[in-house]
Amino acid sequence: MEVAIASVGAVICALGVAGFAVPTRITKGLDGFKASPTKIYGWAAVRVLMGVVLILGASSTAFPTLIRLIGAVLVLKAALVPLMGLERARSILGWLQARPVPLLRLLFLPVAAFGAFLVWAALQQ
């Protein structure tokens, strides 16, 4: 399971690094999500899967309680997507797209750090 958690962390870290390097390209990519309910719900399903991987594999990491908690938060946030509705999800994506580039870069830094932390925590044992 360490490899699965490290893989989840690597994907999150890569998204954070890409968002820091080219934030406008990432936010333009969100247009497809705003137009398609399937993509919004599909991304929620991916987040559930990532959260389940973290929950199930947490015991093999350096910080099992924290990784389990993070996994539970991912699952909970993904489960809230259908409850908040498509219009609310679209408005959140629109808000993100309207932010200036320096702020977007600042927002993507913790994403990259979080992904790097997951990789590190998974490979410590």
C-alpha positions, 0 to 999 in steps of 0.5 A: 500500500505504500506504493499506492499512497506514494502514487497518490502523493505524486499525482497531487504533488505534480498537480501542485507543481504544474499549477505553480508553474502554469496556473492559467493553463490549469484554470483554463482546463477547469472550463471543461469541468464547468461544462460537464456534470460528468467531469465534476462527478468523475473528479469527485469519484477520483477523490473518493478513490484517493481517500480510500487508498489513504485510509486503507494504507495508512497503517503502513505509513509514518503517520497512520492517524494523520494519513487516515484523517486526510483520507477521511477528509478527502472522502467527505469532501468528495461526498459533499459534491453531489449534495452542494449541487452543480451550480455551486461547484461551477461557482467555486470553479469560476471563483478560482479562475477569476483569481490573479496569477500570483494568488493562484501560484500561492494556492498551488504551493501547499498542494505540491507540499501536501503531495510531497508529504504523502510521498515522504510519509509513505516511503518512510517505513 
